[in-house]
Every structure is written in structure tokens, then in C-alpha cells.
Amino acid sequence: MTTATGTSKLGEVFQVIPQLISEIGAITKDQYNQQQKFHYRGIDALYASLHPLLAKHKVFVTTEVLDAQYDKLTSQSGGNLLYARAKVRFRLFACDGSFVESVIPAEAMDSGDKATAKMLSNAYKYFWFHLLCIPTSELPDGDNESPEPAPPPPVRSTDAAMNNPSTFTRPGTSNRPPPCPECKSTETGWGAKPGFVFCRTCKKTTPINHQPARPSAADPKFDEQPKF
């Protein structure tokens, strides 16, 4: 703990903070953002809760912006946005000069001249929420916001055969599929219908007892007379 005079001792601020924690009470999300459809805790609610307690325990806060940066962005509608971000140091002082401090990073955007004001308000809110562990009364349990993933869809026989036909077997059996009746390739898997095999080489699904079609004279590739 550091005091204004630079000496180390147990100051009043460390007695005040536990009293503030016991008296602050919950601050709920009673304000609603119509444009982006969410509830939030406004800075006014925090001021209303803190002001009588700070006066009662004779403590106050100072604010110091350590680093600020500004960028111009474009909104979805094509307008201008001012993006402000900074690190802000807050110090909570007691009457004997003792204090605690915290550095809060904050950011905000605004289409007018309120980006800095929003940024400082956000930093101030989170300084107090962290320091006093202010209850919100609406913080859901982590499991409540973590939906269970759905089970994967069942794999079709033909899909499995295409992915790994050399190892795929008929469901419920350990029999390996026979070679392809058409091209004799061993890169086969059981088809979706019983008694059929899928060949990865010729891309055909063929019954096991199927006899390969013999070429005929109508086939332009067929030639009765071999050429020597």
C-alpha cells in the first residue's frame, strides 16, 4: 500500500473498502439498448449507488488517462465513427492519504463527440465492479450459456466407402467387401443396399453376382479382327 507521502502503513482505505463491499448492493441491467437489443447497467445507476457511500465513508476517486488513441472508422450506413481507446488509472483515496489504484483498459465508438465520454464511463464502471465485486443479480451460470453440441449425423455406407473403401465393412459384420465385379479393383466397400459393393476405381455400385457386360459389335471400340 502506498500513501501520498510515500510511506508504507496500513491505511484507512483498506478498512473502507470492505465496508463499501458490504453496503453497495446489487446493480441490475435495468436499461435497454433499442438499436442493438440488449440490456445494460448505466453509469447513472452506479453513481446513484456510490454517491451516498462515498460521502458516508469520506473517500473519493481520481482519474488519470495514461494513454489515449483515436481512429476514424466507417459505420455500416457509411457514416463516420470515432473510435477511442485508452488506459485509465483510478485511485481511491481515504482521509489519511492512503489509496489503492487500478489501471483499466477501455474503448468506445460514437458517431458524434461522445466517444471519450463513453470510454471513461466504461472504465469507471469496471473499476468499481472489479474493486467491490458488485453483484449484478442477473449474472447467469456459465453452463447456462454453453449449449451442448449436437451429435454428428450418421455416416451413410456409400460415403464411408468413398472415404475409405479398403477398410469399410458392412455394418454389424466383419466381412470385407469382394473385388469390383466390373473392373476387379479391390478398392471397394459395401454399398447402401445389401449385396452391393461400391468401387472407388470405376465409381460404380454393382451387385456382387453381377456379370461384367461383354463388348458387342455395336460398340465402336469392339473389333472382331485383332490387329497385329
C-alpha positions as CSV (number, residue, x, y, z in Angstrom):
1,M,0.0,0.0,0.0
2,T,1.3,3.4,-0.9
3,T,0.3,6.7,0.7
4,A,0.5,10.2,-0.6
5,T,3.7,10.7,1.5
6,G,5.4,7.6,0.1
7,T,5.5,5.8,3.5
8,S,4.2,2.2,3.9
9,K,1.5,1.6,6.6
10,L,-2.0,0.1,6.9
11,G,-4.2,3.0,5.8
12,E,-7.8,3.7,6.3
13,V,-8.6,2.8,2.7
14,F,-8.2,-0.8,3.5
15,Q,-10.8,-0.6,6.2
16,V,-13.2,1.4,4.0
17,I,-13.2,-1.0,1.0
18,P,-14.7,-4.0,3.0
19,Q,-17.4,-1.6,4.3
20,L,-18.2,-0.5,0.8
21,I,-18.4,-4.1,-0.4
22,S,-20.9,-4.9,2.4
23,E,-23.1,-1.9,1.7
24,I,-23.1,-1.4,-2.1
25,G,-25.8,-3.9,-3.0
26,A,-26.7,-5.2,-6.5
27,I,-26.9,-3.1,-9.6
28,T,-29.1,-4.7,-12.2
29,K,-29.3,-4.3,-16.0
30,D,-32.4,-2.1,-16.0
31,Q,-31.6,-0.1,-19.1
32,Y,-32.2,-1.3,-22.7
33,N,-30.4,-0.5,-26.0
34,Q,-33.2,-0.3,-28.6
35,Q,-30.8,-0.3,-31.6
36,Q,-28.7,-3.3,-30.7
37,K,-31.3,-5.1,-28.5
38,F,-29.5,-5.7,-25.2
39,H,-29.9,-4.8,-21.5
40,Y,-27.1,-2.9,-19.7
41,R,-26.2,-1.2,-16.4
42,G,-25.9,2.5,-17.0
43,I,-23.4,4.9,-15.4
44,D,-26.2,6.8,-13.7
45,A,-27.3,3.7,-11.7
46,L,-23.7,3.3,-10.5
47,Y,-23.4,7.0,-9.5
48,A,-26.7,6.8,-7.6
49,S,-25.5,3.7,-5.6
50,L,-22.0,5.0,-4.9
51,H,-22.6,8.7,-4.1
52,P,-24.1,8.2,-0.6
53,L,-21.5,5.6,0.3
54,L,-18.5,7.7,-0.7
55,A,-19.8,10.6,1.3
56,K,-20.5,8.4,4.3
57,H,-17.0,6.9,4.4
58,K,-15.2,10.0,3.2
59,V,-13.4,8.5,0.2
60,F,-13.0,9.9,-3.3
61,V,-11.6,8.8,-6.7
62,T,-9.2,10.5,-9.1
63,T,-9.0,9.7,-12.8
64,E,-5.8,9.8,-15.0
65,V,-5.7,8.9,-18.7
66,L,-2.4,7.3,-19.2
67,D,-2.6,6.6,-23.0
68,A,-5.3,7.5,-25.5
69,Q,-5.6,6.8,-29.2
70,Y,-8.3,7.8,-31.7
71,D,-9.2,6.3,-35.1
72,K,-11.8,7.2,-37.7
73,L,-13.9,4.4,-38.8
74,T,-16.9,4.0,-41.2
75,S,-20.2,2.7,-40.0
76,Q,-22.4,0.2,-41.9
77,S,-24.5,3.0,-43.1
78,G,-21.5,4.9,-44.5
79,G,-21.3,7.5,-41.7
80,N,-18.2,8.4,-39.6
81,L,-17.3,6.8,-36.3
82,L,-14.8,8.0,-33.8
83,Y,-13.1,5.0,-32.1
84,A,-11.4,5.9,-28.8
85,R,-9.3,3.6,-26.6
86,A,-7.1,4.3,-23.6
87,K,-5.7,3.0,-20.4
88,V,-7.2,4.9,-17.4
89,R,-5.7,4.9,-13.9
90,F,-8.1,5.3,-11.0
91,R,-7.1,5.9,-7.4
92,L,-9.4,5.5,-4.4
93,F,-8.3,7.8,-1.6
94,A,-9.2,7.8,2.1
95,C,-8.9,10.7,4.5
96,D,-5.4,9.7,5.8
97,G,-4.0,9.9,2.2
98,S,-3.8,6.1,1.7
99,F,-5.1,4.8,-1.6
100,V,-5.5,1.9,-3.9
101,E,-5.1,2.2,-7.6
102,S,-6.1,0.2,-10.7
103,V,-5.4,0.7,-14.4
104,I,-8.4,-0.2,-16.7
105,P,-8.2,-0.5,-20.5
106,A,-11.3,0.9,-22.2
107,E,-12.7,1.6,-25.6
108,A,-15.8,3.1,-27.2
109,M,-17.2,4.3,-30.5
110,D,-19.5,7.2,-31.3
111,S,-20.7,9.0,-34.4
112,G,-20.6,12.4,-32.7
113,D,-18.5,13.9,-29.9
114,K,-19.1,11.3,-27.1
115,A,-16.5,8.6,-27.8
116,T,-14.2,9.8,-25.0
117,A,-17.1,10.2,-22.5
118,K,-18.3,6.7,-23.3
119,M,-14.8,5.3,-22.9
120,L,-14.3,6.9,-19.5
121,S,-17.7,5.8,-18.3
122,N,-17.0,2.2,-19.2
123,A,-13.6,2.3,-17.5
124,Y,-15.1,3.9,-14.4
125,K,-17.9,1.3,-14.2
126,Y,-15.5,-1.7,-14.5
127,F,-13.1,-0.2,-11.9
128,W,-15.9,-0.2,-9.3
129,F,-17.3,-3.6,-10.4
130,H,-13.9,-5.2,-10.1
131,L,-12.8,-3.4,-6.9
132,L,-16.0,-4.0,-4.9
133,C,-17.2,-7.2,-6.7
134,I,-20.6,-5.5,-7.1
135,P,-23.3,-8.1,-7.6
136,T,-25.4,-7.8,-10.7
137,S,-28.2,-10.2,-9.6
138,E,-28.5,-11.3,-13.3
139,L,-25.2,-13.0,-14.0
140,P,-26.1,-16.4,-15.4
141,D,-24.2,-19.6,-14.7
142,G,-21.6,-20.4,-17.2
143,D,-23.2,-23.7,-18.1
144,N,-26.4,-21.9,-18.9
145,E,-24.7,-20.1,-21.8
146,S,-22.8,-23.2,-23.1
147,P,-25.2,-25.3,-25.3
148,E,-24.3,-28.9,-25.8
149,P,-23.2,-29.7,-29.4
150,A,-25.5,-31.8,-31.5
151,P,-24.4,-35.3,-32.3
152,P,-22.8,-35.8,-35.7
153,P,-25.1,-37.1,-38.5
154,P,-24.9,-40.8,-39.2
155,V,-22.4,-41.8,-41.9
156,R,-24.0,-43.4,-45.0
157,S,-22.5,-46.6,-46.3
158,T,-21.6,-45.1,-49.7
159,D,-19.9,-42.1,-48.0
160,A,-17.8,-44.3,-45.9
161,A,-16.9,-46.5,-48.9
162,M,-15.8,-43.4,-50.8
163,N,-13.7,-42.2,-47.9
164,N,-12.0,-45.5,-47.1
165,P,-13.3,-48.3,-49.3
166,S,-10.5,-50.7,-48.5
167,T,-11.3,-50.9,-44.8
168,F,-15.1,-50.2,-44.7
169,T,-17.2,-53.2,-43.8
170,R,-20.9,-53.9,-43.8
171,P,-22.5,-52.6,-40.5
172,G,-22.8,-55.4,-38.0
173,T,-20.3,-57.7,-39.8
174,S,-16.6,-58.1,-40.1
175,N,-16.7,-59.3,-43.7
176,R,-14.5,-57.3,-46.2
177,P,-16.2,-56.5,-49.5
178,P,-15.2,-58.5,-52.5
179,P,-13.4,-57.0,-55.6
180,C,-15.4,-55.0,-58.0
181,P,-17.3,-57.3,-60.5
182,E,-16.8,-54.8,-63.3
183,C,-13.1,-53.8,-63.1
184,K,-11.8,-56.3,-60.4
185,S,-10.4,-53.5,-58.3
186,T,-10.0,-54.2,-54.6
187,E,-10.7,-50.6,-53.7
188,T,-14.3,-51.4,-52.8
189,G,-16.7,-51.0,-49.9
190,W,-20.2,-52.2,-49.1
191,G,-22.9,-50.2,-50.8
192,A,-26.0,-48.7,-49.2
193,K,-28.1,-51.7,-50.4
194,P,-27.4,-55.2,-49.2
195,G,-25.5,-57.3,-51.7
196,F,-24.0,-54.3,-53.5
197,V,-20.4,-53.0,-53.5
198,F,-19.1,-49.6,-54.4
199,C,-15.9,-49.3,-56.4
200,R,-13.7,-46.3,-55.9
201,T,-11.8,-47.0,-59.1
202,C,-14.7,-47.2,-61.6
203,K,-17.2,-45.2,-59.4
204,K,-19.9,-47.8,-59.8
205,T,-22.2,-49.5,-57.3
206,T,-22.7,-53.1,-58.5
207,P,-24.4,-56.3,-57.1
208,I,-22.0,-59.0,-56.1
209,N,-23.4,-61.6,-58.5
210,H,-23.3,-59.1,-61.4
211,Q,-21.5,-60.3,-64.6
212,P,-19.5,-57.7,-66.4
213,A,-21.1,-56.7,-69.8
214,R,-19.3,-58.2,-72.8
215,P,-18.5,-55.9,-75.7
216,S,-20.6,-56.2,-78.8
217,A,-20.2,-55.3,-82.4
218,A,-22.3,-52.2,-81.9
219,D,-19.6,-50.9,-79.6
220,P,-17.3,-48.7,-81.7
221,K,-14.4,-49.9,-79.5
222,F,-15.2,-53.6,-80.4
223,D,-13.2,-55.2,-83.2
224,E,-13.6,-58.9,-84.1
225,Q,-10.4,-58.9,-86.0
226,P,-7.3,-58.4,-83.9
227,K,-4.7,-56.2,-85.4
228,F,-1.1,-57.4,-85.5
